[in-house]
């Protein structure tokens, strides 16, 4: 009997496992999870009810072949089909998918730290034999800041590196969030009732954009295509032309969803880097919209301030932090790193990834944002050869794909990874 070991049990890993069971895989399926919560991941294990999905219920099915699966589940629990459901409730939905197949899935609570051909080593001393290995590691915590600061500042109580760190901290009157994207929005929602002043800063100070009310629902026939052959500047011109044609940038963004990855893969590597350097933050700001009700809530907060400017320095002054940035200075009680998941795999804290790359079993893609793979999501080794039995999906495909962090894309990837395993596995 063959064994498939999946490292990570968040949405990516869980759905590979579920799809293997759904397709009658006869081998063992083992989920290795270092976190205490199985089958939810960091995004959907939040207990805060104000953290909502950024996609309406009608778009959040876990199964590409059953597009109404989650919508039906949510409606049965009193939500509209176009509602932005609490993420904790979506976590319950995923837990149900796991529980329904629990008798076919094994769970090992440990961290994978080293990999060899056919063997996976865990931090508790266990060794797992595998025939197929799936890396479903999800998002990594924010990258460490490089802002000049007083000695010891980054290790002090004045600074919080991981915004999702649940370690108890004394309440404060003022907070500076580094970043103005989705992570910062989540922290604002948590802190709004208990913190007197909240500042959020990014280079451009872009406020999060909101979904329209009601949210858009597009058919495949409404999808548009752009030609990437002339580079990123040409793409920008084409996008602007589409916005003028439709009269609604949100419609244009939504209608590009299905074509984003083919467009991205049509760009040369230098043009991909050019896009990220000059247009990346603007694209992310418009592409990753927040629920309209969250946007309305933020607009009513009198204690929330968005700032624009490059950070210069942190100084500890009389039990506070003095923050200097291009355009001004302020003092706060705590600084929280909300820059979003780390995008540099060379700097993330992952013994498994470091070992995989050291042994040449995997390699970074040209952007170094993710792992290099072939079109079936099989890892490319240090010689550029596709593995026959090591796969990855989700955020580890950043750079190779332009859109790879949301459920609508990852559910498709999970089906393809499961199919690749079944091609070389037992039924």
C-alpha positions in Angstrom: 0.0 0.0 0.0 1.4 3.4 -1.0 1.5 6.4 1.4 0.8 10.0 0.6 2.1 12.4 3.2 0.7 16.0 3.2 2.6 18.6 5.2 0.0 21.1 6.4 -3.7 20.7 7.0 -5.0 24.1 6.1 -7.3 24.5 3.1 -4.6 23.5 0.6 -3.5 20.3 2.4 -7.0 19.3 3.6 -8.4 19.6 0.1 -5.7 17.4 -1.5 -6.5 14.8 1.2 -10.3 15.1 0.7 -10.0 14.8 -3.1 -7.8 11.7 -2.8 -10.5 10.1 -0.6 -13.3 11.3 -3.0 -11.5 9.6 -5.9 -11.1 6.3 -4.0 -7.4 6.4 -3.4 -6.6 3.1 -1.8 -3.3 4.1 -0.1 -2.7 5.8 3.3 -3.2 9.6 3.5 -1.3 11.2 6.4 -1.6 14.9 7.3 1.3 16.4 9.2 0.3 19.5 11.2 2.4 21.5 13.6 -0.4 23.8 14.8 -2.9 22.6 17.4 -5.8 23.1 15.0 -6.4 20.6 12.2 -8.2 21.2 9.0 -8.6 24.9 9.2 -5.3 26.7 8.9 -4.4 30.1 10.2 -7.0 32.0 8.2 -10.0 30.0 9.2 -9.1 29.2 12.8 -9.6 32.8 14.0 -12.2 33.0 16.8 -13.0 36.7 16.2 -16.4 36.9 14.6 -15.6 40.2 12.9 -13.1 38.5 10.6 -15.1 37.9 7.4 -14.4 36.1 4.2 -13.4 38.4 1.4 -15.3 36.3 -1.2 -19.1 36.0 -1.0 -20.6 32.6 0.1 -21.6 31.8 -3.5 -17.9 31.7 -4.5 -16.4 29.7 -1.6 -17.3 26.1 -2.3 -14.4 23.8 -1.5 -15.2 21.7 -4.6 -14.9 22.9 -8.2 -17.4 20.2 -9.4 -20.0 21.4 -6.7 -20.0 25.2 -7.0 -23.0 25.6 -4.7 -21.6 23.4 -1.9 -20.7 26.1 0.6 -23.5 28.4 -0.5 -26.1 25.8 0.3 -24.3 25.1 3.7 -24.3 28.8 4.6 -27.9 29.4 3.5 -29.0 26.5 5.7 -27.4 28.4 8.6 -29.3 31.6 8.0 -26.9 33.5 5.7 -27.7 35.0 2.3 -25.9 33.4 -0.6 -24.1 36.7 -1.3 -23.1 37.2 2.3 -19.5 37.6 3.5 -19.5 34.9 6.1 -17.3 34.9 9.3 -14.1 33.1 8.7 -14.5 31.1 11.8 -17.8 29.7 10.4 -15.9 28.7 7.2 -13.5 26.9 9.5 -16.4 24.9 10.8 -17.3 24.0 7.2 -13.8 22.8 6.5 -13.8 20.8 9.7 -16.9 19.1 8.6 -15.2 18.1 5.3 -12.4 16.6 7.4 -14.7 14.8 9.9 -16.7 13.2 7.1 -13.6 11.4 6.0 -11.8 11.1 9.3 -11.7 7.2 9.1 -9.6 7.5 5.9 -7.2 10.2 7.1 -4.4 10.0 9.6 -3.1 13.0 11.5 0.4 13.4 13.0 0.9 16.4 15.3 4.5 17.5 14.7 6.6 19.8 12.5 8.4 18.3 9.5 12.0 19.4 9.6 13.9 17.3 7.1 13.2 15.4 3.9 15.0 12.7 2.0 13.8 10.6 -0.9 11.0 8.4 0.7 11.5 9.7 4.2 10.2 12.6 6.2 11.7 13.5 9.6 9.7 15.2 12.3 10.8 17.4 15.2 9.5 14.8 17.7 11.9 12.1 16.4 9.3 10.3 14.3 10.1 9.3 10.7 7.4 8.9 8.1 7.9 6.8 4.9 6.2 8.3 1.9 5.6 7.5 -1.8 4.1 10.9 -2.6 4.8 14.1 -0.6 2.7 17.2 -0.8 4.0 20.5 0.6 0.9 22.6 1.7 2.7 25.0 4.0 0.3 27.9 3.5 1.4 31.5 4.3 4.4 32.4 6.4 4.4 35.2 9.0 5.5 38.7 7.9 9.1 39.2 6.9 11.3 40.8 9.5 11.5 44.6 9.2 14.8 46.3 8.4 14.0 49.7 9.9 16.8 51.2 12.0 15.9 51.0 15.7 17.2 51.0 19.2 19.0 47.8 20.3 16.6 45.1 21.4 13.5 46.9 20.1 12.4 44.0 17.8 12.5 41.6 20.7 10.8 43.9 23.2 7.1 44.2 24.2 6.9 47.4 22.1 7.0 45.4 18.9 4.9 42.5 17.7 6.5 40.6 14.7 3.7 38.2 14.1 0.2 39.8 14.1 -1.4 36.4 14.8 0.7 35.6 17.8 -1.8 34.9 20.6 0.6 35.6 23.4 -1.2 37.8 26.0 0.0 41.4 26.0 -1.0 44.3 28.3 -3.5 46.7 26.7 -2.2 49.9 25.1 -3.7 53.2 24.2 -2.1 53.6 20.8 -0.8 51.3 18.1 1.0 51.7 14.8 0.3 49.0 12.2 3.0 48.6 9.5 0.9 48.0 6.4 -2.6 49.0 5.2 -3.7 45.8 3.5 -5.9 42.9 4.6 -3.8 41.9 7.6 -4.0 45.5 8.9 -7.7 45.5 8.4 -8.0 42.4 10.6 -6.0 43.9 13.4 -8.0 47.2 13.2 -11.2 45.2 13.7 -9.7 43.4 16.7 -8.3 46.6 18.3 -11.0 49.2 17.5 -12.9 48.8 20.7 -9.9 48.6 23.1 -7.3 50.9 21.6 -7.7 54.7 21.7 -5.7 55.6 18.6 -4.8 53.3 15.7 -2.4 54.3 12.9 -1.8 52.3 9.8 1.1 53.2 7.5 2.4 52.1 4.2 4.5 53.7 1.5 1.5 54.9 -0.5 -1.1 54.9 2.4 -3.6 53.1 0.2 -6.9 52.5 1.9 -8.5 49.1 1.3 -11.0 49.0 -1.5 -14.5 47.5 -0.9 -16.7 45.1 -2.8 -19.8 46.7 -4.2 -23.1 46.0 -2.4 -24.4 43.6 -3.6 -21.2 41.8 -4.7 -20.6 41.1 -8.4 -21.4 37.7 -9.7 -20.0 37.1 -13.2 -20.6 34.2 -15.6 -17.7 32.6 -17.5 -19.0 34.3 -20.7 -18.2 37.7 -19.1 -14.5 37.0 -18.7 -12.1 39.2 -20.6 -8.7 38.6 -21.9 -5.6 40.8 -22.1 -2.5 40.2 -24.3 0.7 40.0 -22.1 3.0 39.6 -25.1 4.0 43.3 -25.1 4.8 43.5 -21.4 3.4 45.1 -18.2 3.0 48.6 -19.5 0.9 47.4 -22.4 -1.2 45.4 -19.9 -1.8 48.5 -17.9 -3.0 50.3 -21.1 -5.3 47.4 -22.0 -6.7 47.3 -18.5 -7.5 51.0 -18.6 -9.2 50.6 -21.9 -11.4 47.9 -20.4 -12.3 50.1 -17.5 -13.3 52.9 -19.9 -15.4 50.4 -21.9 -17.2 48.9 -18.9 -17.3 52.0 -16.8 -16.5 50.0 -13.6 -13.1 49.0 -12.5 -14.5 46.5 -10.1 -16.3 44.7 -12.9 -13.0 44.7 -14.9 -11.0 43.3 -12.0 -13.7 40.6 -11.4 -13.9 39.6 -15.1 -10.1 39.1 -15.2 -10.1 36.6 -12.4 -10.2 33.5 -14.5 -7.5 34.9 -16.9 -5.1 36.2 -14.3 -2.8 33.2 -14.3 -2.5 32.7 -18.1 -1.8 36.5 -18.4 0.9 36.3 -15.7 2.5 33.3 -17.3 2.6 35.1 -20.6 4.9 37.7 -19.2 8.7 37.4 -19.3 10.5 37.1 -16.0 11.8 40.7 -16.3 8.3 42.0 -17.0 6.9 40.1 -14.0 9.5 41.8 -11.8 8.7 45.1 -13.4 5.0 44.6 -12.8 5.6 43.8 -9.1 8.0 46.7 -8.6 5.8 49.4 -10.2 2.2 48.1 -10.1 2.2 45.3 -7.5 0.9 47.4 -4.5 -1.7 49.2 -6.7 -2.9 45.9 -8.1 -3.2 44.2 -4.7 -5.1 47.2 -3.3 -7.7 46.9 -6.1 -7.8 43.2 -6.5 -8.1 42.2 -2.8 -11.3 44.0 -1.8 -12.8 43.8 1.6 -16.5 43.2 2.4 -18.6 46.4 2.0 -19.8 46.2 5.6 -16.2 46.1 6.9 -15.4 49.1 4.7 -18.4 51.0 6.2 -17.3 50.1 9.7 -13.7 51.4 9.1 -15.0 54.6 7.6 -16.9 55.3 10.9 -13.9 54.8 13.2 -12.8 58.2 14.5 -9.7 56.6 16.0 -8.3 55.1 12.8 -5.7 57.1 10.8 -4.1 56.1 7.5 -0.6 57.4 6.9 1.6 57.4 3.8 5.4 57.4 3.9 8.5 55.3 4.1 9.5 54.4 7.6 12.9 55.8 8.8 13.4 54.8 12.4 12.0 53.4 15.7 13.2 54.9 19.0 12.1 54.0 22.5 11.3 57.2 24.4 9.9 57.1 28.0 8.0 53.8 27.6 6.8 54.7 24.2 8.0 54.3 20.6 8.9 57.3 18.5 8.3 56.5 14.9 10.0 58.7 12.2 8.7 58.4 8.6 8.9 60.4 5.4 6.4 63.2 6.1 6.2 63.2 9.9 6.7 61.6 13.3 4.5 60.1 16.0 4.7 58.3 19.3 2.7 55.1 20.0 2.7 52.4 22.7 3.2 49.4 20.3 4.2 48.6 16.7 2.7 45.6 14.9 4.1 44.2 11.7 1.1 43.9 9.4 3.0 43.8 6.1 1.4 40.5 5.1 2.8 37.0 4.5 6.5 36.9 3.9 7.2 36.8 0.2 10.9 35.8 0.3 11.3 32.0 0.8 15.0 32.5 1.5 14.1 34.3 4.8 11.2 32.4 6.1 11.6 30.3 9.3 11.0 26.8 7.8 13.5 24.0 8.6 11.7 21.8 6.0 12.0 24.3 3.2 15.6 25.1 4.0 16.5 21.3 4.0 14.6 20.7 0.8 16.5 23.4 -1.0 19.8 22.4 0.5 19.4 18.8 -0.7 18.4 20.0 -4.2 15.0 18.2 -4.0 13.4 21.6 -4.8 14.3 25.0 -6.1 13.0 28.5 -6.1 11.3 30.0 -9.0 12.9 33.0 -10.7 11.0 35.5 -8.5 12.1 33.7 -5.4 8.6 34.2 -4.1 7.8 30.5 -4.3 9.0 27.1 -5.4 9.6 26.2 -9.0 7.2 23.6 -10.4 6.0 22.2 -13.7 2.4 22.7 -14.9 1.2 19.7 -12.8 2.7 21.4 -9.6 5.5 18.8 -9.3 8.6 20.4 -7.8 11.6 21.1 -10.0 14.9 20.0 -8.4 18.1 22.0 -8.5 18.8 20.7 -12.0 15.4 21.8 -13.3 14.0 18.2 -13.5 10.4 17.6 -12.4 9.9 15.3 -9.4 7.7 12.3 -10.0 6.3 12.3 -6.5 6.8 15.7 -4.7 4.0 18.3 -5.2 3.1 21.7 -3.8 0.2 24.2 -4.1 -1.2 27.3 -2.7 1.0 30.2 -1.6 4.2 28.2 -2.4 3.3 28.8 -6.1 3.6 32.5 -5.8 5.6 33.9 -8.7 4.9 30.9 -10.9 1.2 31.9 -10.7 -0.2 35.4 -10.4 -3.2 34.2 -8.3 -2.7 31.4 -5.8 -3.8 32.4 -2.3 -7.6 32.3 -2.5 -10.0 29.4 -2.3 -11.3 29.6 -5.9 -7.8 29.0 -7.3 -6.5 26.6 -4.6 -9.4 24.2 -4.9 -8.6 23.7 -8.6 -4.9 23.1 -7.7 -5.9 20.5 -5.0 -7.9 18.5 -7.6 -4.9 18.5 -10.0 -2.4 17.5 -7.3 -4.7 14.6 -6.3 -5.0 13.5 -9.9 -1.2 13.6 -10.2 -0.9 11.3 -7.2 -3.6 9.0 -8.4 -1.8 8.6 -11.7 1.1 7.0 -9.9 -0.7 5.6 -6.9 -3.1 2.8 -6.0 -6.8 3.0 -6.5 
